[in-house]
Amino acid sequence: MSGSGGDGRAVVIGGGLAGVTAALELADAGLRVTLLEGRPRLGGLAFSFKRGDLTVDNGQHVYLRCCTAYRWFLDRVGGAGLAPLQSRLDVPVLDVARPAGPRLGRLRRSALPVPLHLAASLARYPHLSLAERASVGRAALALRRLDPADPALDGVDFATWLGRYGQSPRTIEALWDLVGIATLNATARHSSLGLAAMVFKTGLLSENGAADIGWARVPLGELHDTLAREALDSAGVRTRLRTRVTAVTRGDDGSWRVDTDGGSLDAATVVLAVPQREAHGLLPPGALADPDKLLDIGTAPILNVHVVYDRKVLRQPFFAALGTPVQWVFDRTDSSGLTDGGQYLALSQSAAQDDIDEPVSVLRAKYLPELERLLPAARGAKVRDFFVTRERTATFAPSPGVGRLRPGARTDTPGLFLAGAWTATGWPATMEGAVRSGLGAAHAALAALGRPREHPLQEAV
């Protein structure tokens, strides 16, 4: 591969959501864009693979109505109809730890304005005492007064702040961590108050329907690989898969050279949309004042447990669980292509440090009995298949202090920009954060080229 520099040529390194977004936005602005990805597919850590006749997602991914950037992405690749939102937030929560037996509760919203939209559901939430429910309201009002962008919040852990507002360990377990672990990939004790405030203010305390949940009804690969590749092709982006970047260097004339295992490319603009450690290895000297900060951004694992039964054992599309190691359970039967009357369930286990390296046999012995506790119909069902997928570095760790480590899109070297959920988007490591980072990098690059473009989101990113 070869090419000549010039203001109209850009190279995006990394084919996850951040890189695909940056490439699309740069191409839509008229640049000649090449996207380089080392894997044989696009989609980063939100992808699908074949297992026999099934199409399996590596992990269960959801988004919320407030995720305006990811919703823009779905529209841009023509996939919005394949990942619809709930018409109204409704989360079944099953507690199996009660001495009197399992109890089902629900977190739902009404049509009332914020914060009253959750009041009726909270008042009836059976997993907390009356006093605990009242304390949640007081903490929520205090949370609304916080500014997630306040640097002082970054150094405080969420659990400490919740304790100041009278939240009991049970309240944290049955409500705050129920949501927070799934969105932050960490417990309240290990989460920055700034990031937690961002999640809860935006999702639960901003607009009535902000927390309505959406998820793909097709394999993720159809959205993030197949449709994304079609959108890139239509925009004129040259996509090169199985292409590993070995070096990024800046010439004396200010142009960039990107070396790969298959040749080199020249460009005026380069977007590094790869994980933080990989970005650290490719950054040229002087690009960041303290590049080693990238190495201080920790990572957190997610484990997904996949179980195929010979019959239907769950009637809900998903539920969350308390009193058990199981966190969230989703029915993936239709999306996987299973058509013979069985049912395929996916367990999404965030903050999975204790389980991520356990052998499959140990995980099977741990989680199958728990599913039988949660789902009585599973007790007589045959397990056709049991397997796990592990993402040991699924997200950056949202630890207190991480905010000061996350760089912005612009580097100190003209023409070089950063993208990835780990950059300073203000969001935790989500699909939303990844898309926002790609948009931020593209628009920073276009501004530097003197080719500003209207941002696709109404609010600033």
FIFIVO-460575 format. One line per 3 residues: number of its first residue (from 1); their letters; for each residue x, y, z of C-alpha. Coordinates in steps of 0.25 Angstrom, whole numbers, plus 5000, padded with zeros to 4 digits. Example, Ala and Ser with C-alpha at 12.3 -4.5 7.8 and 13.67 -1.06 7.14 Angstrom:
// FIFIVO-460575
1> AS> 5049:4982:5031 | 5055:4996:5029
END
This chain:
// FIFIVO-460575
1> MSG> 5000:5000:5000 | 5005:5014:4997 | 4999:5028:4996
4> SGG> 5003:5042:4996 | 5000:5052:5007 | 4991:5064:5006
7> DGR> 4980:5071:5014 | 4969:5062:5008 | 4975:5048:5013
10> AVV> 4973:5042:5026 | 4977:5029:5033 | 4968:5023:5044
13> IGG> 4975:5012:5052 | 4965:5003:5059 | 4952:4997:5054
16> GLA> 4944:4997:5067 | 4932:5006:5068 | 4941:5018:5071
19> GVT> 4949:5016:5058 | 4937:5013:5049 | 4930:5026:5054
22> AAL> 4943:5034:5052 | 4945:5029:5038 | 4930:5031:5034
25> ELA> 4930:5045:5039 | 4943:5049:5032 | 4938:5042:5019
28> DAG> 4925:5049:5020 | 4933:5062:5021 | 4940:5059:5008
31> LRV> 4953:5053:5012 | 4959:5041:5006 | 4960:5031:5018
34> TLL> 4966:5018:5020 | 4962:5010:5032 | 4972:5000:5037
37> EGR> 4968:4988:5046 | 4977:4976:5050 | 4965:4967:5052
40> PRL> 4958:4960:5041 | 4945:4968:5045 | 4940:4981:5050
43> GGL> 4933:4984:5063 | 4944:4983:5073 | 4940:4977:5086
46> AFS> 4925:4976:5082 | 4925:4965:5071 | 4919:4952:5068
49> FKR> 4924:4938:5064 | 4919:4924:5059 | 4918:4913:5069
52> GDL> 4912:4901:5061 | 4899:4906:5055 | 4898:4917:5065
55> TVD> 4902:4932:5063 | 4908:4936:5077 | 4911:4950:5082
58> NGQ> 4923:4951:5090 | 4916:4958:5101 | 4902:4964:5103
61> HVY> 4902:4979:5100 | 4891:4989:5103 | 4889:5003:5101
64> LRC> 4879:5014:5107 | 4870:5024:5100 | 4879:5035:5105
67> CTA> 4891:5029:5097 | 4889:5039:5086 | 4902:5036:5079
70> YRW> 4901:5021:5078 | 4886:5023:5073 | 4892:5033:5063
73> FLD> 4902:5021:5059 | 4891:5011:5057 | 4884:5021:5048
76> RVG> 4896:5024:5041 | 4899:5009:5037 | 4884:5006:5035
79> GAG> 4882:4997:5047 | 4873:5005:5056 | 4861:4996:5054
82> LAP> 4870:4984:5057 | 4873:4989:5071 | 4860:4995:5076
85> LQS> 4857:5002:5090 | 4847:4998:5100 | 4834:5006:5099
88> RLD> 4836:5009:5114 | 4847:5005:5124 | 4843:4991:5131
91> VPV> 4854:4983:5138 | 4849:4970:5145 | 4858:4968:5157
94> LDV> 4857:4954:5164 | 4863:4952:5178 | 4865:4938:5182
97> ARP> 4872:4940:5195 | 4860:4943:5204 | 4857:4932:5214
100> AGP> 4842:4933:5211 | 4845:4929:5196 | 4849:4936:5183
103> RLG> 4842:4950:5181 | 4840:4957:5167 | 4840:4972:5167
106> RLR> 4841:4982:5155 | 4848:4995:5153 | 4838:5003:5143
109> RSA> 4836:5017:5139 | 4823:5024:5138 | 4819:5036:5129
112> LPV> 4821:5046:5140 | 4832:5056:5139 | 4846:5054:5145
115> PLH> 4848:5050:5157 | 4833:5046:5159 | 4834:5036:5147
118> LAA> 4841:5026:5156 | 4834:5029:5169 | 4823:5019:5168
121> SLA> 4832:5008:5164 | 4842:5011:5176 | 4830:5012:5186
124> RYP> 4826:4997:5182 | 4840:4992:5180 | 4840:4980:5189
127> HLS> 4855:4978:5191 | 4857:4990:5200 | 4850:4994:5213
130> LAE> 4841:5006:5214 | 4852:5014:5221 | 4862:5009:5210
133> RAS> 4853:5014:5199 | 4851:5027:5205 | 4866:5029:5206
136> VGR> 4868:5026:5191 | 4859:5038:5188 | 4868:5047:5197
139> AAL> 4881:5042:5190 | 4875:5044:5176 | 4871:5058:5179
142> ALR> 4885:5060:5184 | 4891:5053:5172 | 4883:5063:5163
145> RLD> 4891:5075:5169 | 4904:5069:5165 | 4912:5073:5153
148> PAD> 4919:5060:5147 | 4929:5069:5140 | 4934:5075:5154
151> PAL> 4948:5069:5155 | 4947:5068:5170 | 4936:5057:5168
154> DGV> 4947:5048:5161 | 4955:5046:5173 | 4943:5041:5182
157> DFA> 4938:5027:5181 | 4923:5025:5179 | 4920:5016:5191
160> TWL> 4926:5027:5201 | 4917:5037:5195 | 4905:5028:5196
163> GRY> 4908:5025:5210 | 4908:5040:5213 | 4894:5040:5208
166> GQS> 4889:5029:5217 | 4890:5018:5207 | 4891:5004:5214
169> PRT> 4899:4993:5208 | 4886:4986:5204 | 4881:4998:5197
172> IEA> 4894:4999:5189 | 4894:4984:5186 | 4879:4984:5182
175> LWD> 4878:4997:5174 | 4891:5005:5172 | 4900:4994:5169
178> LVG> 4889:4987:5161 | 4890:4998:5151 | 4904:5002:5153
181> IAT> 4912:4989:5152 | 4905:4987:5138 | 4908:5001:5133
184> LNA> 4921:5004:5140 | 4927:4990:5141 | 4931:4992:5155
187> TAR> 4924:4993:5169 | 4921:5006:5175 | 4933:5004:5184
190> HSS> 4942:5004:5172 | 4935:5014:5163 | 4938:5029:5162
193> LGL> 4927:5038:5167 | 4928:5046:5155 | 4926:5035:5145
196> AAM> 4915:5029:5154 | 4908:5043:5155 | 4909:5043:5139
199> VFK> 4902:5030:5138 | 4891:5032:5148 | 4888:5047:5145
202> TGL> 4887:5044:5130 | 4880:5031:5130 | 4870:5032:5142
205> LSE> 4869:5047:5145 | 4870:5055:5132 | 4858:5052:5124
208> NGA> 4846:5043:5126 | 4850:5032:5116 | 4865:5033:5117
211> ADI> 4867:5020:5123 | 4858:5012:5113 | 4867:5000:5109
214> GWA> 4870:4995:5095 | 4878:4983:5090 | 4881:4976:5077
217> RVP> 4871:4966:5072 | 4881:4961:5062 | 4895:4957:5064
220> LGE> 4904:4969:5068 | 4913:4966:5056 | 4902:4969:5047
223> LHD> 4901:4983:5052 | 4916:4986:5055 | 4923:4978:5044
226> TLA> 4913:4975:5032 | 4905:4988:5032 | 4917:4997:5037
229> REA> 4925:4991:5025 | 4914:4994:5016 | 4913:5009:5021
232> LDS> 4928:5010:5020 | 4928:5005:5006 | 4917:5015:5002
235> AGV> 4924:5026:5008 | 4937:5023:5000 | 4945:5018:5012
238> RTR> 4956:5008:5008 | 4955:4998:5019 | 4967:4988:5021
241> LRT> 4965:4977:5030 | 4976:4967:5035 | 4986:4979:5035
244> RVT> 4994:4982:5047 | 5000:4996:5049 | 5015:4995:5053
247> AVT> 5019:5010:5054 | 5013:5024:5053 | 5023:5035:5049
250> RGD> 5023:5050:5045 | 5031:5055:5034 | 5039:5068:5034
253> DGS> 5028:5074:5025 | 5017:5071:5035 | 5011:5059:5028
256> WRV> 5009:5046:5034 | 5014:5032:5030 | 5007:5020:5035
259> DTD> 5015:5007:5034 | 5008:4993:5034 | 5011:4979:5032
262> GGS> 5007:4981:5017 | 5013:4994:5013 | 5012:5009:5017
265> LDA> 5002:5020:5015 | 5004:5035:5016 | 4993:5045:5021
268> ATV> 4991:5059:5027 | 4982:5053:5038 | 4983:5041:5047
271> VLA> 4973:5036:5057 | 4978:5025:5067 | 4965:5018:5071
274> VPQ> 4972:5006:5078 | 4972:5002:5093 | 4980:5011:5102
277> REA> 4993:5001:5103 | 4993:5000:5088 | 4992:5015:5086
280> HGL> 5003:5017:5096 | 5012:5008:5087 | 5009:5015:5075
283> LPP> 5010:5030:5080 | 5021:5037:5074 | 5030:5045:5084
286> GAL> 5024:5058:5088 | 5010:5054:5085 | 5005:5055:5099
289> ADP> 5012:5062:5111 | 5012:5049:5119 | 5008:5037:5111
292> DKL> 5011:5028:5122 | 4998:5032:5128 | 4991:5023:5118
295> LDI> 4998:5011:5124 | 4992:5015:5138 | 4978:5014:5132
298> GTA> 4973:5001:5138 | 4965:4990:5131 | 4953:4982:5136
301> PIL> 4948:4969:5131 | 4934:4964:5127 | 4930:4949:5127
304> NVH> 4919:4944:5118 | 4913:4930:5122 | 4905:4924:5110
307> VVY> 4895:4912:5113 | 4886:4905:5103 | 4874:4897:5108
310> DRK> 4866:4887:5101 | 4853:4895:5105 | 4848:4909:5108
313> VLR> 4851:4912:5123 | 4850:4927:5123 | 4838:4935:5118
316> QPF> 4844:4949:5120 | 4854:4955:5109 | 4863:4958:5121
319> FAA> 4864:4960:5136 | 4873:4964:5147 | 4876:4956:5159
322> LGT> 4879:4958:5174 | 4884:4948:5185 | 4892:4940:5174
325> PVQ> 4905:4942:5167 | 4897:4943:5154 | 4895:4958:5150
328> WVF> 4887:4959:5137 | 4881:4948:5128 | 4876:4950:5114
331> DRT> 4869:4941:5104 | 4877:4941:5091 | 4869:4930:5085
334> DSS> 4864:4937:5073 | 4876:4945:5070 | 4885:4933:5070
337> GLT> 4877:4926:5060 | 4873:4914:5069 | 4860:4909:5064
340> DGG> 4858:4895:5069 | 4850:4898:5081 | 4861:4900:5091
343> QYL> 4865:4913:5098 | 4879:4920:5098 | 4882:4929:5110
346> ALS> 4893:4938:5112 | 4898:4943:5126 | 4905:4956:5126
349> QSA> 4915:4956:5138 | 4922:4970:5139 | 4933:4973:5149
352> AQD> 4937:4958:5148 | 4950:4958:5154 | 4947:4946:5162
355> DID> 4942:4938:5151 | 4950:4942:5138 | 4961:4932:5139
358> EPV> 4953:4920:5145 | 4952:4907:5137 | 4939:4905:5129
361> SVL> 4936:4893:5138 | 4937:4901:5150 | 4928:4912:5144
364> RAK> 4918:4901:5140 | 4917:4896:5154 | 4915:4910:5159
367> YLP> 4905:4916:5150 | 4896:4904:5146 | 4891:4902:5160
370> ELE> 4888:4917:5161 | 4880:4917:5148 | 4872:4906:5154
373> RLL> 4870:4914:5167 | 4865:4926:5158 | 4857:4918:5148
376> PAA> 4849:4906:5153 | 4847:4902:5139 | 4862:4900:5137
379> RGA> 4862:4889:5148 | 4856:4878:5138 | 4863:4883:5126
382> KVR> 4875:4877:5118 | 4887:4886:5116 | 4891:4884:5101
385> DFF> 4902:4893:5102 | 4910:4902:5112 | 4922:4911:5109
388> VTR> 4928:4924:5113 | 4934:4936:5106 | 4944:4945:5113
391> ERT> 4948:4959:5111 | 4959:4961:5121 | 4961:4976:5117
394> ATF> 4946:4978:5113 | 4946:4993:5118 | 4955:5003:5125
397> APS> 4954:5002:5140 | 4945:5014:5145 | 4953:5015:5158
400> PGV> 4954:5028:5166 | 4964:5037:5159 | 4963:5031:5145
403> GRL> 4958:5045:5140 | 4972:5051:5141 | 4978:5040:5133
406> RPG> 4968:5041:5121 | 4973:5049:5109 | 4965:5057:5100
409> ART> 4964:5055:5085 | 4975:5065:5082 | 4990:5062:5084
412> DTP> 5001:5072:5084 | 5005:5068:5070 | 4997:5074:5059
415> GLF> 4990:5064:5051 | 4989:5053:5061 | 4976:5050:5069
418> LAG> 4972:5040:5079 | 4959:5032:5080 | 4953:5021:5088
421> AWT> 4944:5019:5100 | 4956:5021:5109 | 4958:5036:5105
424> ATG> 4952:5048:5112 | 4937:5046:5107 | 4931:5048:5121
427> WPA> 4925:5035:5119 | 4929:5021:5125 | 4934:5010:5115
430> TME> 4921:5008:5107 | 4917:5007:5093 | 4912:5021:5095
433> GAV> 4926:5026:5099 | 4933:5019:5088 | 4924:5026:5077
436> RSG> 4925:5039:5084 | 4940:5038:5084 | 4940:5035:5069
439> LGA> 4932:5047:5067 | 4940:5056:5076 | 4953:5052:5068
442> AHA> 4947:5054:5055 | 4942:5068:5058 | 4955:5072:5064
445> ALA> 4962:5067:5052 | 4953:5075:5043 | 4954:5087:5051
448> ALG> 4970:5086:5050 | 4968:5085:5035 | 4960:5097:5034
451> RPR> 4948:5089:5030 | 4938:5090:5041 | 4925:5082:5040
454> EHP> 4912:5082:5048 | 4912:5072:5059 | 4902:5061:5057
457> LQE> 4898:5062:5072 | 4890:5074:5077 | 4898:5075:5090
460> AV> 4913:5077:5090 | 4922:5064:5091
END
